[in-house]
Amino acid sequence: MKTIHIIGGGLAGSEAAWAAAEAGARVVLHEMRPVRGTDAHQTDGLAELVCSNSLRSDDWANNAVGLLHEEMRRAGSLILRAADALRLPAGGALAVDRHGFSQSVTRALGEHPRIEIRREEVAGLPPAEWGSTIVATGPLTSPALAEAVRALTNDEGLAFFDAIAPIVHKESIDFDVCWMQSRYDKSGPGGDGADYVNCPMDETQYKAFIAALIEGEKTDFKEWEKSTPYFEGCLPIEVMAARGPETLRFGPMKPVGLCDARTGKRPWAVVQLRQDNALGTLWNMVGFQTKLKHGEQTRIFRTIPGLQNASFARLGGLHRNTFINAPRLLDAQLRLKARPDLRFAGQVTGVEGYVESAAIGLIAGRFAAGLETPPPPTTAFGALLAHITGGADAKTFQPMNVNFGLFPEFRTAKGKDRKRAMSERALVDLAVWLEQAAPSHAISA
């Protein structure tokens, strides 16, 4: 039986381990927590999430990440199986109970007869005698391993900052001011069209809030961090505010599709909170990732109407994410060109988002187990894989979420019809790929 070593027990590593084991391989999953912690993780659970809505839209027909969800489900994804079992009301999004989700994935991997979990840090490149190995260490790769990869590839690497939004205790929210409503009353699975807490602002309150964000004291960067760019899809709230007074009102604080229950009118701006745990006791501030100091966060965010007495279960934070220049360093099978026994998977490859990371982990696990037929580029799997293994320009490579712009052109339909047509084509092509690359074809020697 073929043995595959996987370094990292995040979403990508967990998905890779499951996919490889389900394809018939023996898997040794190495996770350094709790032996060595990170700046962002709070537990030693596998597949730990930092916010409930990390899996984003679940609309497979009109949204590329929703399509990726559906492809993962059909490919036997452990991550989507756990997410579906523990989903929370969130409009059209796939939100989960974070702790229950991690516990479910940890339990499933621990109970699999072909998976062994070792709690240890791999401090450097894995030994050659391990053979096929997947590096799925994510954006918080341990310094020793990161330096070893950098030396092997002669690559200085790329990096960006990713920020975490605060979480509020629901009991501390003032519902004489706030109301429950999804934008346009949209109801997703398990929801009722009132899945978000809405905190309204008038024009004067909004302008004062913007000024406070800009003037608030920020976290100091270390010297080596100062030249690291932010990822545009996850900018700190105060960075967005500094780009112009209307930026937030047309971004995470947009009031469209909402009506203040007290006035019967649309407010000037809105702060939304999303359910973060199954009990409904914790609520995440949507789009409020921040690098403000903790004291400043408490002071400024309590000026938001309805949050004047807010009790924070977790304040926002900032951590540095690192990733390799995948288009230059990896081949079409996610193997490191400088050392083909090593594959890379997850955010370390330059995909952005938990869903995308898990998807690349699933593909890497299948590849390592011998299911080496690549997914068609017309699928979300294939479009994402093609982008990071050559579709992107290595000179300007930056993290990328899955989106329909990565798919081959489709000219027979336009607008929303075009997205649905592309999604339907993807699922047809996916079915053919899954049949051709069935586990019975895996290498077992």
N, C-alpha and C positions, 0 to 999 in steps of 0.2 A: 504494500500500500504506500502510495506517495505521501511524504510528509512535507507540509508547508509551514514555515514559521511566519508569524505576523507580529510586527512591532507596533503597538498602540491599540488601546481598547476603546477608542471613541466610536463615532457612528461608522466611519469608513472601515476601521479595523474590525469592528463587530460584524458588519455586513460582509466583509471579505471572508472572515472566519466561517460564517454561516454558509455562504455560497460555496466555498471550497469543500467544506465538510459534507454538504448536501450533494455535491458532485462526486463524492466517494473518497476524498483525500483525508488523511489524518492531519490535524491542525494543532500547532502549539501557538497560543496567543500570549504574547508578552505585554503586560501592562505595568508601568512603573509605580502607579499609585496603589497603595499608600506609602510605599517605600520612599518615593520622592514625589512631592506635590507640585502643583503649578500655581500661577498667579490667578487663574480664573476658576479652576474646579473647586467644588466645596465638599465632594464626597469621593469615595473610591469606587463608585459604581461605574459599570461600563456604559457607554453611550449616554453620558451625562449631557443634558441640555442646559443652556443658560437662561432661556425664556420659553414660555409655553407655546408661542405661535411660531416657533422656529421653522416649522415645516410649510408655512405659507399657504397659498391658494390651493384648493383641492378640485378646481374646475378643469377637468381633463380636456374638455372640448375647446376652451377658449384661452387657456393659460398654459404656458410651456412648463411651468413647474408642476401644475396639476396633471399635465400629461406625463411628466416624469414619475409622479406618484403612481399613476395607473400602470405604467410600464413596469415599475418596480414590483407592484402587487402581482402582476402576471408572471413576473420572473421569480416569484417566491421570496421576496424581500422579507427578512426578519424585522427590519426597522418599520416598514409600513404595516406589518402584521401587528406589532406592538402598538403603533400609533392609532390604528383603527380601533383596537380594543380599549384604548384609554383616551379617546378623543373628548374634548370639551366644547361647549357651544362657542362659536367664534365666527358667525356669519358664514361666508364661503371659504373660510380658511380652515386648515387642519391644525388645531391646537391640541395639546395633550397635557395630562398631569405629568409634570416633569419627573418627579420622584418615582411615581408608579411606572412610568415608561422605562426609566433606567433599571429599575428592579426587575421588570419583565424581561428585558434584553439580557441582563446579567444571569438571571435564572435559566433562560433558554439555552444560552451558551454553556453554562456550567453543567447542564443536564445532558448535553449532546454527547453521545458515546464516542464520537471521533474528535472531540475538542478538549484539549488540556489548557488550562489557564495558569500561567506562571506570573506571580507578582514580583517583578524584578525590573530594574533599569538596564537597558542595553546601552552601555556607555561606549559608544563607538560603532564602527561598522560590524555587522554580524559576521561570524567566522564563515569561511568558504565551505566548511563541511556541513553547514546547515542546508546548503543547496537552495532551492527555491524559497525566496523570502519576500514578503511585502512590507514595505515601510509605510505605515499609516499613522504617523505620529502627530499629524495635524499641525495647526498653527503654533502650537506651544512645544515643539520638538525640544528635547533636552539639549543643553548646550554642547555636551560631548558628542552626541550623535550628529547634531547640526554641523559642528566643526569638521567632523570626519567626512561627511558628505561634501562639504565645501572643498575640502582638500582633494578629495577623489575627483571631483568634477572640475576643479579649477574655476569655480563659480562663486562670486561674492554673494549670490542670492539676491532676492528681492524681499521687501517687507512693507507692511502697511499697518495702521492702527485700527483696531476694532473695539467698539465701546459697548457697554452693557447698560440697559435701562433700569431705573429704580422700580421696586415693587412695593405696593401700598397695601396695608391691612384694610379690608373692605369696611370693617366696623368703624373706621376713623373717617370715612368719606361722608360728607354732608349731603344727603339726598333731598334736603329742602332746596338745594341749589342745583344739584346734578340730576340727570335722568338717564334711564336706560333706553338705548336705541342703536340699531345698526344703521350704517349709512344707507339711505334709500329703503330702510326697513328690510334689507336683504337677510333672508334666513338661510343658514347653512345647516348641514346635518347636525341634529341635536340641539339646534337653536330655535329661537322663536321670533327673530327679527328685532330683538332687543338685547343683543349680546354684548354691547359695550356701555361702559359708564362714560357719560359726556359732561365735561366741565366747561361751561360757556364763558366767553369773555366779550365785553364790549370794546369799542375802539380804544378808549382811554386805558383800560386794563391791559389790553394787548400791547400797546406801545410801551407802557411801563414795564411789562414783562420782558419785552425784547431788550430794552435798555439794561435791565438787571442781568439778563443772560450774558450780554456783551461785557458788562463791567465786572461780573462775578470773578472771584479768584479761581484760577485754574490750577490743575495739577502740573507740577514742574516736570519737564522732560530731562532724562539723563542725556549727557552729551552725545552718546552714540545713537540716541533716538531722534534727535532734532531734525535730521534730514529725511525721516521716514514719512512717506505720503499717506494720507487717509484713503480708504476705499470709498469711492463716491456713493456707493449704495448703502453706506452705513456711517454717515457723517455725524459727529457729535452735535447735539441740538444747538449749542452756542456757536459752533462753526457755521452752521446754516444761518443762524440769526445774523451773524456778522456779514453775510453776503448781501444783505439788503432787508429793509423793514418789512417787505411783503413775502419774503422767502418762505417763512413758516406758515403763513396764512394760505399759501398755495402748495404747501407740502404737508407735513404730518398734522398741522393744526387747521387744515382746510375745513370749512363749515358746510360744504355742499352735501345735500342729501340728508340734512339734519334739521330738526325744528325744536327749539327750546320749549319744553313742556309748560313753562310758566308764562311765557309771552306769546306763544303761538307763532313766533317768527324765527328765522334763521339768525343765529348769533354772528358776531363779527369774526370770531375764531373759536375753536374748540380744542380742548385737550381730551383725548380718549384714553380709557384704560380697558385692558382686556383681561379676562379671567386667566389666572396663572396656575391654579391647582384644582383638583376634582371637587374639593369641598366648597370652592367659591369664596374662600376667605382671603385670598391673595390676588391682587390685580396689578398688571404690568402697565407702565406708562408707555403708550405706543409711540415709537419714534423718538423717545427721550434718552437715547444713549448719550452719555456725557462724560466730559473730563473735568467738570467742576469739582472743587474740593468738597468733601462730605458736608462740612458745616454750611457751605454756600448752597449746596443742593437743598438741604432742609429749609434754609431761610427763603430761598427763591421759589421753590416749588410750593411752599405753603402760602404764597401769594396768589396761587391759582384758585379761583372761586370754587368752593366745594372741597378744597384740600387744605383749608386753613388750619385744620387740626390733624392733618395726615400723620399717621404713624407708619414709618417705613420698615418693611421687613428686610429690605436690601436696598442700599443706595447704589447709584451708578458707578461704573468703573471703566478703566481703559487698560488694554493690554496690547502687546505688539504681536502681530501675526507674521509668520515667515513662510515663504513658499519658494520652490525652485523654478527655474526657467524651463518649464516642461517642454515647450516646443523645440528647444535646443538640446535638452538632455535625455528625453525619453523617446522610445520608438513607438510604433503603432500598437504594441502589446503592453505598453506602460512599463517596459523594461528600461533600466538605466543603460544607456549606450556604452558607458565606460565599464559597466559590470553587469552583464545581462541576467545574472542569477538574482538580481535585486529588482523588484517592481516597486513603484510608488503608487499610493492611492490617497484620496481625500483632499483636504484643503491644502496640504503641502504641495500638491500638483498645480495649484493655482485656480481651482474651481472655488467659487464663493457660495457659501450657504450649506447648511446641514444636509439638505436633500441631495444637492449635487455631490457632496462629499460621500454620502452613503452610496449613491448610484455608482460612482467611480470605484468605491470599495467592492461593490457587488461584481462589477465587471472584472476587476483585478483578481478577485477570488476565483471566478470562473476561468479566467485565463490561466492562472497558476495551477488549477486542477486539471488542465488539459482541454477545456472547452474554448479553443482558440479562434473560432469563427467570430470576427468582429461584428458588432451590431450595425445594421444599415445606417448610413448618414441621414436617412429620412426619419429615423426615430430620435427621440430625445436622448436616449443612451448614446446613439451613434454620433449625433450632432455635437454633443458635449465632449465625447472622446476625441473626435476629429479635431475639435478646436484646440485642445490642450496638447495634442500630439503632432501638430503641424499646421493646423488651420489658422492659428494666431501668428502674428508677426513676432518672432523672438526678440526683436529689437525694442518693441514697445509693449511686451506682454504684461498684462495686468489681470487680477482676479476677475472672473466672469461668472455671473449667474446664467443658468439655462434660459434661453429666449429664442423666439422664432427666427430671429435674425441669424442664428447659427445653422438653420436648416437650409437644404437646397431650395432654390427658387420654386415657387408654385404659382403659376400665372393664370390658372383657369378660374380662380375665385378671388374676390377682393374683400377687404375689411374683416368683419367678424366671420363672414362666411369662409374667408381664406384660412383663418386660424382653425376653424372646425374641420375644414377639408384636409389641412395639413395633419391635424390630430388623427383623423380617421385613417388617412394613409399610413401614419406612423404605426397605429395599432395593427393594421393589416400586415405591414412589413415585419413588425415585431413578432407576430404569430409564426411567420415563416422562419424567422431567425431562431426562435426558441425551439421549434421542431427540428431544425437542422443541427442545433447545438445542444441536443438533449443530453442529460447526464449520462446516459448509456454510452455516449461517445467519449467520455472522460478517460484520461490516462490513469491507470490504476497501478502501474508498475513503478 
